């Protein structure tokens, strides 16, 4: 039977409709001939030897005189760090200059790698770069939100094969981000606890949606998953901002992220996906009511009219079933 479920943190509703459910193989990419991706591409601006095709790096990790990871300003960014961070009115309509910081994290010198196929040390470098760039950019007095995300595959919005993530920092905290934060404040005012800590505690208690856990992290399919095989990674200790993560926890998170994406890759046939790091806005790094986490959304379904019109997503795979399938995948 179908049922409504509410996201405890955001108060948003979803419909879990397992009657529409499909087997994991039904979500696999349909391709007659899987494309073989080479380790180097002459046409790729991110491959070694083409450094003149990108701006100078803002951050770099090297070994034996060669770069392993580079972070560069996005040449095609929608926002510009050179714009003034000012707002004004056009009549009664509010507008702001297109100020912001956009960077690309080139995750590897190899063209054909992705997080699921990298070594844990390579993924550790990626997560370390995330933290270091967020820390540095957070010092800008005009920036209020740093969003780190990865688009994998055309359906997820990527246009380049070479493994990369992105960072966009804005002076604006939009309602899509602000509204859940306000719900977290209300929860803390009522119960005196972090709603995300409470959600994780309940998931660990019920266990049926937990995929796996480590000493400091848990990977699970949330109770009110909006889409099939949506997964989350929560730190077990309360930290409002991703910038607070320690070096030791970076290495542990890298192992969790790689293992989870490898499970998804094996189960669903390397689906396109988005992942996002949800972190406190700048200035709220020590908040008692916020909790950073990662969300991974395989692009195996498309919102239709009802979802767009109501904001209530219909999920055809119960998170309990999704978690059980992912638990059963051997991935090391």
C-alpha positions in Angstrom: 0.0 0.0 0.0 1.0 3.6 -0.6 1.6 5.9 2.3 2.4 9.5 3.0 5.6 10.1 4.9 6.9 13.3 6.4 10.5 14.4 6.5 11.0 15.2 10.1 13.7 17.8 9.5 12.0 19.8 6.7 8.3 18.9 7.3 8.0 18.1 3.6 5.8 15.2 2.5 6.4 12.4 0.1 4.4 9.5 -1.2 6.0 6.1 -1.0 4.2 4.0 -3.7 5.9 0.6 -3.8 3.1 -0.7 -6.0 4.8 1.1 -8.8 8.1 -0.4 -7.7 10.7 -1.7 -10.1 13.7 -4.0 -9.8 17.1 -2.3 -9.6 17.9 -3.5 -13.1 14.9 -1.6 -14.4 16.7 1.6 -13.5 20.0 0.8 -15.3 21.1 3.0 -18.1 19.9 1.7 -21.4 22.8 1.8 -23.9 23.5 -0.5 -26.8 27.3 0.0 -26.5 28.7 1.4 -23.3 31.2 4.1 -24.2 34.8 3.3 -23.3 36.4 6.4 -21.7 40.1 6.8 -22.2 42.5 7.9 -19.4 43.4 10.9 -21.4 41.6 13.1 -24.0 43.3 15.5 -26.4 40.1 17.6 -26.4 39.6 17.9 -22.6 40.6 21.2 -21.0 41.1 19.4 -17.6 43.6 16.8 -18.8 47.3 17.3 -18.0 49.1 19.4 -20.6 46.1 21.6 -21.1 46.6 23.8 -18.0 46.6 26.9 -20.2 43.0 26.3 -21.0 41.9 27.0 -17.4 42.5 29.9 -15.1 45.4 29.5 -12.6 44.6 27.1 -9.7 43.3 28.4 -6.4 44.4 25.1 -4.7 46.5 22.2 -5.9 47.7 18.8 -4.6 50.9 17.5 -6.3 53.1 14.5 -6.1 56.6 14.0 -7.7 56.3 17.3 -9.6 52.9 16.5 -11.1 49.5 17.7 -10.0 47.0 15.2 -8.7 44.1 17.6 -8.0 43.5 21.2 -9.1 40.8 23.7 -8.1 40.3 26.5 -10.6 37.8 29.3 -11.1 35.0 28.3 -13.4 35.5 30.1 -16.7 31.8 29.8 -17.6 30.3 30.7 -14.2 26.9 32.4 -13.8 28.4 34.6 -11.1 31.5 36.7 -10.9 33.8 37.6 -7.9 34.5 40.9 -9.6 30.9 42.1 -9.4 29.9 44.4 -6.5 27.9 42.6 -3.8 25.1 45.2 -3.7 21.3 45.0 -4.0 18.8 47.5 -5.3 15.2 47.8 -6.4 13.6 48.0 -9.8 10.3 49.5 -8.9 9.2 47.1 -6.1 11.2 44.2 -7.4 14.4 43.4 -5.6 17.6 42.7 -7.6 21.3 42.1 -6.8 24.4 42.2 -8.8 25.7 38.8 -9.9 28.4 38.5 -7.3 29.6 35.1 -6.3 32.5 32.7 -6.4 32.4 29.6 -8.6 35.2 27.0 -8.8 35.7 23.6 -10.4 37.5 20.9 -8.4 39.3 18.8 -11.0 39.5 15.6 -9.0 42.1 13.6 -10.9 44.6 13.9 -13.7 43.0 10.8 -15.2 40.2 11.5 -17.6 38.3 8.2 -17.0 38.1 8.1 -13.2 35.2 8.8 -10.9 34.7 8.8 -7.1 33.5 5.2 -7.2 36.6 4.0 -9.1 39.3 6.1 -7.3 41.4 4.9 -4.5 40.5 5.9 -1.0 43.6 8.2 -0.9 42.4 9.9 -4.1 38.9 10.4 -2.7 40.5 11.7 0.6 42.3 14.4 -1.5 38.9 15.4 -3.0 37.2 15.7 0.3 40.2 17.6 1.8 40.0 20.0 -1.1 36.3 20.6 -0.4 37.0 21.5 3.2 40.0 23.7 2.4 38.2 25.7 -0.3 35.1 26.2 1.8 37.2 27.4 4.8 39.1 29.9 2.6 36.0 31.2 0.8 34.1 31.5 4.0 36.5 34.3 5.0 35.0 36.6 2.3 32.7 39.0 4.2 30.2 39.1 1.3 29.7 35.4 1.1 26.9 33.8 3.2 26.5 30.3 1.7 29.0 27.8 0.2 27.5 25.0 -1.8 29.7 22.0 -2.9 28.2 19.5 -5.3 29.0 16.9 -7.9 27.1 16.2 -11.1 27.8 12.8 -12.7 26.4 12.2 -16.2 24.3 14.2 -18.6 21.0 13.7 -16.8 22.6 15.2 -13.7 23.8 18.3 -15.6 27.4 17.7 -16.4 28.9 18.6 -19.8 32.5 17.3 -19.3 33.5 13.7 -18.8 36.6 14.5 -16.8 36.0 13.9 -13.1 35.2 17.1 -11.4 33.0 18.7 -8.7 31.9 22.3 -8.3 31.7 24.9 -5.6 29.5 28.0 -5.8 29.5 30.6 -3.1 26.7 33.2 -2.9 25.8 36.3 -0.8 22.2 34.9 -0.7 20.8 32.1 1.4 17.8 31.1 -0.7 14.4 29.8 0.7 15.2 26.3 -0.4 18.1 26.3 2.1 16.7 28.7 4.6 13.3 27.1 5.2 14.8 23.8 6.6 17.1 25.8 8.8 14.1 27.6 10.3 12.4 24.3 10.9 15.6 23.1 12.7 15.4 26.2 14.9 11.8 25.5 15.8 12.6 21.9 16.6 15.5 23.0 18.9 13.3 25.5 20.6 10.6 22.9 21.3 12.7 19.9 22.2 16.2 21.3 23.0 17.8 18.9 20.5 19.2 19.0 16.9 16.6 17.5 14.6 19.2 15.9 12.4 20.8 14.2 15.4 17.4 13.0 16.4 16.7 11.7 12.8 20.0 9.8 12.8 19.4 8.4 16.2 16.0 7.0 15.1 17.4 5.6 11.8 20.2 3.8 13.8 17.5 2.5 16.2 15.2 1.2 13.5 18.2 -0.1 11.4 16.1 -1.2 8.3 17.1 1.8 6.2 20.8 1.8 7.3 23.1 0.7 4.4 26.3 0.6 6.5 28.0 2.6 9.2 31.5 3.3 10.4 32.6 4.7 13.8 31.8 8.3 12.8 29.4 8.1 9.9 26.2 6.4 8.8 25.0 5.8 5.2 21.2 5.3 4.9 18.1 5.7 2.7 16.0 8.3 4.6 12.5 7.4 5.9 10.9 10.0 3.7 13.1 9.5 0.6 11.8 11.7 -2.3 13.3 9.6 -5.1 14.3 6.0 -5.7 17.7 5.1 -4.0 18.2 8.5 -2.5 20.8 8.2 0.1 22.4 10.3 2.9 25.7 10.3 4.8 25.4 11.8 8.3 28.3 12.4 10.7 27.4 10.8 14.0 28.8 13.6 16.0 27.0 17.0 16.0 28.8 19.4 13.6 26.8 22.3 12.0 29.4 23.0 9.3 31.4 20.9 7.0 34.4 23.1 7.7 34.6 21.6 11.2 35.5 18.1 9.9 38.8 16.8 11.1 41.6 15.3 8.9 40.9 11.9 10.4 37.2 12.2 9.7 38.0 13.3 6.1 39.7 10.0 5.5 36.9 8.1 7.0 34.2 10.0 5.0 36.2 9.4 1.8 35.9 5.7 2.4 32.2 5.9 3.1 31.5 8.1 0.1 33.5 5.8 -2.3 31.9 2.6 -1.0 28.4 4.0 -1.2 28.9 5.3 -4.7 30.4 2.0 -5.8 27.4 0.2 -4.4 25.1 2.5 -6.4 27.2 2.1 -9.5 27.1 -1.7 -9.3 23.4 -2.0 -8.4 22.0 0.6 -10.9 24.5 0.3 -13.7 26.5 3.5 -13.2 23.6 5.9 -13.1 23.8 9.6 -13.5 23.6 11.3 -10.0 24.0 14.5 -8.1 25.5 14.8 -4.7 25.5 17.8 -2.4 27.1 18.7 0.9 24.5 20.5 3.0 26.3 22.7 5.5 25.4 25.6 7.8 25.5 29.1 6.3 28.6 31.2 7.1 28.3 32.6 10.7 26.3 29.5 11.9 29.2 27.1 12.1 28.8 26.6 15.8 25.0 26.3 15.8 23.4 23.8 18.1 20.4 23.2 15.8 22.2 22.6 12.5 24.0 19.5 11.3 25.9 19.1 8.0 25.4 16.0 5.8 25.7 14.7 2.3 22.8 13.7 0.0 23.2 11.5 -3.1 20.4 11.4 -5.7 20.6 8.9 -8.5 18.8 10.3 -11.6 16.6 7.3 -12.2 13.2 9.1 -12.1 11.8 12.4 -13.5 9.4 14.7 -11.5 6.1 15.0 -13.3 3.1 17.3 -13.1 1.9 16.2 -9.7 5.4 16.6 -8.1 6.0 20.0 -9.7 2.5 21.3 -8.9 2.3 20.0 -5.3 5.9 19.7 -4.1 5.0 16.2 -3.0 7.3 13.6 -4.6 6.1 10.1 -5.5 8.8 7.5 -4.8 8.2 4.1 -6.4 10.9 2.3 -4.3 10.4 2.1 -0.6 13.6 3.2 1.2 13.6 0.0 3.2 13.8 -2.0 -0.1 16.4 0.4 -1.6 18.6 0.1 1.5 18.3 -3.7 1.6 19.3 -3.9 -2.1 22.3 -1.6 -1.5 23.4 -3.6 1.6 23.5 -6.7 -0.5 26.0 -5.3 -2.9 29.6 -6.2 -2.3 31.8 -3.2 -2.7 35.2 -2.5 -1.2 
